[in-house]
Amino acid sequence: MAADPGDVAAGLLAAACFLLAGVLRAACDAWGARLSFQVARRRLSALRAAAVDALADGSPLDKRRPAAGQAASVLAEQADAAQPYLARYPAIQLKMLVMPLAILAAVAPLSWIAALVLLASAPLIPVFMALVGWRAQRASQAHLAEMGTLNAFLLDRLRGLATLRALDAVDATTGRLAYVAQTLRTRTMAVLRIAFLSSAVLELFSAIGVAMVAVYVGFHLLGTLPFGTWGGPLTLGQGLFVLLLAPSFFEPLRDLSTAWHDRAAGRAALEALRALSSAPSKLVGGAAPFPPASGAPARRPPPAVELVQLRFAHAEAASPVVDGIDLRVAPGERVAIMGPSGSGKSTLLALIAGLVPARSGAVVIDGVALDDHSAPRLRARMAWIGQKPHVFAGTLGANVALGRPDVDARAVGRALEAATLEQLAGREAGRPLGESGTGLSGGECLRLAMARAAAAPGTDLWLADEPTAHLDAATARELTRRLLAQSAGRTLIVATHDPELASRMDRVIDLAAPRAAPADTETVPLAAVGAAS
Ligand SMILES: Nc1ncnc2c1ncn2[C@@H]1O[C@H](COP(=O)(O)OP(=O)(O)OP(=O)(O)O)[C@@H](O)[C@H]1O
C-alpha cells in the first residue's frame, strides 16, 4: 500500500520538529549538566572542608582518630565518587518524574495500546532497580571501607619498613597485604557485578518495550493490527511520532540505571566523609585560628596556671590517668613534673594545652578557665615542645618557620641557636630533610621543637615534654641552660625524667607522691629529685 503524499509531508514535518526539539533539549541538557556539576562541586568541597576541619579539631590523643592513610584515601580519592551522584542524580530523579508522564500524555490520545505497552513495561524497572540499589549501596560501602583499610595498612607498613625488616616480618606483611588486596579485589568485583546486572536488566526491559511499540506501529501502519487507536488508523506522521517517542520514554530510566551505580558509590562516599566529620574527642576550642595580634606584643606578666580537681581518662581506658589533681603554678614560675613512665606527665601537659578536654575539673590560665571560647586566645600564649614533634620534608629553617610570614631568616637563626642547633644548621644549610625527620637524630628532632617555640616570641607559657630526652649529658646541660635563658619572663612547665633539668627548676611536682596530700605538699624538695626519678 503506497503512502499518501500528504501523510509523508506531515511525517517529515513531525520529524523536523522532533529534530529541532532534540537539538533544543541537548542544549538544555548541556547547560543543566554544567550547572549541576558546579553545584555538586561546591557541595562536595564544603563536605570535604567540614571533614578536614573535623580532623583538625580532633584531639591528637584520641586513638579512635581515623588512620592517616584512611583519612587521606577518603578525602583525596573516595570523596570523588560522590561528585557524579551529587551532579546527576537529582536531575535524573526529576526527569524520571516528569518525562515518562509527559510522553504518555502525548502518546495516549493517538494510540491507547502504545501507551499501555509503555505503561506496562515501565513500572517493573524501578521496582527491580530499588531491589538492586540496596545491595549496590552495601557493596559500595564495603568496597570503599576496604580501600581505606588498604591505604591505611600500606601507609602504616611503609612507615615501619625498617622495623619490619629488622624483625624479619617482611614475608608476614607481604602475606597480609596480599590478603587485603584480594579482599579489595573481591569487593570491587561485587560492585561491578551489581552494576552490570542492573544495567543489563534495564536495557532488556526498555528494549522489549520499544520493540513492542515498534512492532505494533509497523503492523498497524500495514493494516495488520488495525485496533488500538481512538478513531481511525494512525497516519504515517502519527506512527512515526509514537515510534520516535518510545525510546525517550525509557531514557530517564536508562539514565537512572547509569546513575544507580553512581548513587550507590556516591552515598557510600558521603557516608565515609560524614564518618570523618564526626571527631569523637575534640581539642578544647577546636582548631580555631588564634585571634589576630593587635600591633606590638602586649607587655604583660606571664600567666599563672591553676589546675582544679582535674580528672581525665583516655578513651577506652579502664581507669583515669589524671585523677583529681590540684596544682598552682605562679606567674613566671618554672616547674618540673616528674614521675614514673606512664604516670601521666605528658597527659597532664596535654590537658593544660587543651589538646584533649578534661572529664571534670578545670584548667585556669591567667585567671581564665580554658574552654571552647577562651582556648584560641589562651593557646596563642602557649608554646608546645612535644615528645614526638612532626618534622616535615624540607629544610631545617622551613621546619622552624613553618610558613609563618613574621618568622624571617634572622628569627629562624636565633631560634636554632636557642635550641643548640646552630652547628647542625650550618652543616645542613639549605639541604632538605627527609619525610618525618629522616636525617635528624631523636634529640635533634626534640631540639627542633624547641626552636619552633623560640620562634614564637608572643608565647609566655611554655610546655615542654622531656626536652632533654635522647641527649648526651653535655648537650642536655647546654640545652637546659638555653631553655632556662629562653624561658626568662615566661611560665615554664616541663615533664621530665632528667634530675639535672629538674634540679634547675623552681619546683618539682612528683606525680608518684601520695594523692591525699594537698597540692603544694606534692612538691618534693629538690634534693630528693634524684631519688624520685
Ligand atoms: N592517646 C592515648 N590513648 C590511650 N592511652 C594513652 C594515650 N596516651 C597515653 N596513654 C596511656 O596513659 C598513661 C599515661 O601516659 P603518659 O604519656 O601521660 O605518661 P608519661 O608519664 O608521660 O610517660 P613517659 O614518662 O613514658 O613519657 C599510660 O599508661 C599510657 O599508656
The ligand as a MOL file (V3000), in Angstrom:
LIG
                    3D

  0  0  0     0  0            999 V3000
M  V30 BEGIN CTAB
M  V30 COUNTS 31 33 0 0 0
M  V30 BEGIN ATOM
M  V30 1 N 46.4530 8.5900 73.3850 0
M  V30 2 C 46.3310 7.6890 74.3620 0
M  V30 3 N 45.2730 6.8580 74.3950 0
M  V30 4 C 45.1380 5.9610 75.3860 0
M  V30 5 N 46.0080 5.8140 76.3970 0
M  V30 6 C 47.0900 6.6070 76.4110 0
M  V30 7 C 47.3070 7.5840 75.4050 0
M  V30 8 N 48.4610 8.2230 75.6680 0
M  V30 9 C 48.9320 7.6840 76.8100 0
M  V30 10 N 48.1260 6.7090 77.2550 0
M  V30 11 C 48.2730 5.9460 78.4770 0
M  V30 12 O 48.1500 6.8620 79.5540 0
M  V30 13 C 49.1270 6.6240 80.5380 0
M  V30 14 C 49.9360 7.8960 80.7730 0
M  V30 15 O 50.6520 8.2010 79.6150 0
M  V30 16 P 51.6050 9.4490 79.5440 0
M  V30 17 O 52.1770 9.5060 78.1810 0
M  V30 18 O 50.8840 10.6490 80.0230 0
M  V30 19 O 52.7050 9.0380 80.6210 0
M  V30 20 P 54.1200 9.7180 80.9110 0
M  V30 21 O 54.1940 9.8500 82.3930 0
M  V30 22 O 54.3080 10.9430 80.1230 0
M  V30 23 O 55.0690 8.5820 80.3920 0
M  V30 24 P 56.5910 8.6920 79.8590 0
M  V30 25 O 57.4140 9.1570 81.0190 0
M  V30 26 O 56.9210 7.3040 79.4850 0
M  V30 27 O 56.5950 9.6400 78.7300 0
M  V30 28 C 49.9550 5.4540 80.0470 0
M  V30 29 O 49.5010 4.3160 80.7270 0
M  V30 30 C 49.6490 5.3520 78.5780 0
M  V30 31 O 49.6460 4.0150 78.1690 0
M  V30 END ATOM
M  V30 BEGIN BOND
M  V30 1 1 1 2
M  V30 2 1 2 3
M  V30 3 2 2 7
M  V30 4 2 3 4
M  V30 5 1 4 5
M  V30 6 2 5 6
M  V30 7 1 6 7
M  V30 8 1 6 10
M  V30 9 1 7 8
M  V30 10 2 8 9
M  V30 11 1 9 10
M  V30 12 1 10 11
M  V30 13 1 11 12
M  V30 14 1 11 30
M  V30 15 1 12 13
M  V30 16 1 13 14
M  V30 17 1 13 28
M  V30 18 1 14 15
M  V30 19 1 15 16
M  V30 20 2 16 17
M  V30 21 1 16 18
M  V30 22 1 16 19
M  V30 23 1 19 20
M  V30 24 2 20 21
M  V30 25 1 20 22
M  V30 26 1 20 23
M  V30 27 1 23 24
M  V30 28 2 24 25
M  V30 29 1 24 26
M  V30 30 1 24 27
M  V30 31 1 28 29
M  V30 32 1 28 30
M  V30 33 1 30 31
M  V30 END BOND
M  V30 END CTAB
M  END
